[in-house]
Amino acid sequence: MKTMKLETKDQIKSTPKPRGRPLAFDQDIALDQALHLFWTHGYEGTSMAELTEALGINKPSIYAAFGNKETLFRKALDKYLKGPVAYVSAAMQEPTAKKVAAALLNNAVEVMTNPQNPSGCMVFQGALTCGQGAGLIQQELAGYRKHYEAALAKRFEQAKSEGDLLVNADPLALAKYLATLHQGLSVQATSGASREELQTVINIALKHWPNLSS
């Protein structure tokens, strides 16, 4: 009769435990789908039911991969800032204030009216559609807008010191003006304005830009 070999305590401890079940979906593709939903409907306008349907996974899988809805939104927003609107950082490096403004506005309209993207700007639209239940997200989006304006003001201050802007130019006011134009273009794009229509607005704004050089 064959005897069974008993494992010692040390052998039992050293036996590797089976690993958890790997995620059965591509997280990057799922994050793209979440980004599309949040960009289209805003944070509060996107329900967990819509997310599970679009991503093709259940709530536990979403929580395991991305955390809660707030965390998922932040990850999607980070992907948006590093992807579709990565042009902002590059535009700040343009040699003149007018070229900074032109690069920002032209690229913004290109992204906002691209048929492969949802209309408008995710940061502006997301903040406008947030209610009291999403106050923290609204504050964070407002913070991004303020940071954007502050970066513009700093760049225009530099332009003024370099003699690229008029002596009486107000960098803070110019930053607010450009950010307001950007936000207005977003609203217009969401309402169905074409790229050509928005380009005429940009042309008028740049025509009256208070610069000394082009």
C-alpha positions in Angstrom: 0.0 0.0 0.0 1.4 3.4 -1.1 1.9 5.8 1.8 1.1 9.5 1.5 4.0 11.9 2.0 3.0 14.6 4.5 4.4 18.1 3.9 6.3 19.8 6.7 5.2 23.3 8.0 8.2 24.8 6.3 7.2 23.2 3.0 3.7 24.5 3.3 4.9 28.1 4.0 7.2 28.0 1.0 4.4 26.8 -1.4 3.6 29.8 -3.7 0.1 31.1 -3.4 -1.9 31.3 -6.7 -2.0 34.8 -8.0 -5.1 36.9 -8.4 -7.1 36.6 -11.6 -5.5 39.0 -14.2 -7.7 41.8 -15.6 -9.4 40.5 -18.7 -9.5 43.8 -20.5 -7.2 46.4 -21.9 -7.1 49.2 -19.3 -5.7 51.8 -21.8 -8.6 51.2 -24.2 -11.1 51.3 -21.3 -9.6 54.6 -20.1 -10.0 56.0 -23.6 -13.7 55.0 -23.5 -14.1 56.6 -20.1 -12.4 59.8 -21.4 -14.8 60.0 -24.3 -17.8 59.7 -22.0 -16.6 62.3 -19.5 -15.6 64.6 -22.3 -19.0 64.3 -23.8 -21.2 64.4 -20.7 -19.0 65.9 -18.0 -18.3 64.3 -14.7 -21.7 64.4 -13.2 -23.5 63.8 -16.4 -21.7 60.4 -16.8 -23.3 57.6 -14.8 -21.7 54.4 -13.6 -24.2 52.5 -15.7 -23.0 54.3 -18.8 -19.4 53.6 -17.8 -19.9 49.9 -17.3 -21.8 49.6 -20.6 -19.2 51.6 -22.6 -16.2 49.9 -21.0 -17.9 46.5 -21.2 -16.9 45.6 -17.7 -18.8 45.5 -14.4 -18.5 47.9 -11.4 -16.2 45.6 -9.4 -13.8 45.4 -12.3 -13.8 49.2 -12.7 -13.2 49.7 -9.0 -10.3 47.2 -9.1 -8.7 48.8 -12.1 -9.3 52.5 -11.6 -10.8 53.0 -8.2 -14.1 54.9 -7.7 -15.7 57.3 -10.3 -13.7 60.3 -9.0 -10.4 58.5 -9.4 -11.4 57.3 -12.9 -12.3 60.8 -13.9 -8.9 62.1 -12.7 -7.1 59.4 -14.7 -9.2 60.3 -17.8 -8.5 64.0 -17.3 -4.8 63.3 -17.0 -4.9 61.4 -20.2 -6.8 64.3 -21.8 -4.2 66.9 -20.6 -1.3 64.8 -21.8 -3.0 63.8 -25.1 -5.5 66.0 -27.0 -4.5 69.2 -25.3 -0.7 68.6 -24.9 -0.3 71.5 -27.4 -0.8 74.0 -24.6 2.8 73.4 -23.3 4.2 73.7 -26.7 2.3 76.9 -27.5 3.8 78.6 -24.5 7.3 78.2 -26.1 6.3 80.2 -29.2 8.7 83.2 -29.7 6.0 86.0 -29.5 2.9 86.5 -27.5 0.8 86.7 -30.6 2.2 83.4 -31.8 1.4 81.9 -28.4 -2.2 83.1 -28.7 -2.5 81.9 -32.3 -1.1 78.4 -31.5 -3.4 78.0 -28.5 -6.6 79.1 -30.3 -5.9 77.4 -33.6 -5.0 74.1 -31.9 -8.0 74.4 -29.6 -10.4 74.7 -32.5 -8.8 71.9 -34.3 -9.3 69.6 -31.3 -12.8 70.8 -30.5 -14.1 70.4 -34.0 -12.3 67.1 -34.9 -15.1 64.7 -35.7 -13.2 61.9 -33.9 -13.4 63.9 -30.7 -16.4 65.0 -28.6 -17.1 68.7 -29.1 -15.7 71.4 -26.8 -13.1 71.3 -24.1 -13.3 68.7 -21.3 -12.0 71.0 -18.6 -14.4 73.8 -19.4 -17.4 71.6 -20.1 -16.8 69.3 -17.1 -16.7 72.3 -14.7 -19.9 73.8 -16.1 -21.9 70.6 -15.8 -20.9 69.8 -12.2 -23.6 70.3 -9.5 -23.3 70.4 -5.7 -22.8 66.6 -5.6 -19.5 67.0 -7.5 -18.1 70.0 -5.8 -14.6 68.6 -5.3 -14.3 67.8 -9.0 -15.6 71.2 -9.9 -13.0 72.8 -7.7 -10.2 70.8 -9.2 -11.3 71.7 -12.8 -11.5 75.4 -11.7 -8.0 75.0 -10.4 -6.8 73.8 -13.8 -8.4 76.8 -15.4 -6.7 79.2 -13.0 -3.4 77.4 -13.5 -3.9 77.9 -17.3 -4.5 81.6 -16.9 -1.6 82.0 -14.5 0.7 80.4 -17.0 -0.5 82.7 -19.7 -0.1 85.8 -17.6 3.5 84.7 -16.8 4.2 84.2 -20.5 2.8 87.6 -21.4 4.7 89.3 -18.6 7.8 87.8 -20.2 6.7 89.1 -23.6 6.2 92.6 -22.1 9.7 92.6 -20.5 11.2 91.6 -23.9 9.5 94.5 -25.7 7.1 92.1 -27.6 4.0 93.7 -26.0 3.1 97.3 -25.7 4.3 99.1 -22.5 0.7 99.6 -21.3 -0.3 96.0 -22.0 -1.9 94.1 -19.0 -0.6 90.5 -18.9 -3.3 89.4 -16.4 -6.1 91.0 -18.5 -4.7 89.4 -21.7 -4.6 86.0 -20.0 -8.2 86.4 -18.9 -9.1 87.5 -22.4 -7.5 84.6 -24.1 -9.0 82.1 -21.6 -12.4 83.6 -22.1 -12.0 83.3 -25.9 -11.0 79.7 -25.4 -14.0 79.0 -23.2 -16.3 80.7 -25.7 -14.9 78.7 -28.6 -15.6 75.6 -26.5 -19.2 76.6 -26.0 -19.7 77.4 -29.7 -18.1 74.1 -30.8 -20.4 72.2 -28.4 -23.3 74.0 -30.0 -22.3 72.8 -33.4 -20.2 75.7 -34.8 -17.9 74.6 -37.6 -14.1 74.9 -37.7 -14.5 77.6 -40.4 -16.9 79.7 -38.3 -14.7 79.5 -35.3 -11.6 80.4 -37.4 -13.2 83.7 -38.3 -13.5 84.6 -34.6 -9.8 83.7 -34.1 -8.8 85.9 -37.0 -10.6 88.9 -35.6 -9.0 88.4 -32.1 -5.5 88.1 -33.6 -6.0 91.1 -35.9 -6.5 93.3 -32.8 -3.8 91.7 -30.7 -1.8 94.4 -28.9 1.7 93.3 -30.0 4.7 95.2 -31.4 5.8 92.3 -33.6 3.9 89.6 -35.4 
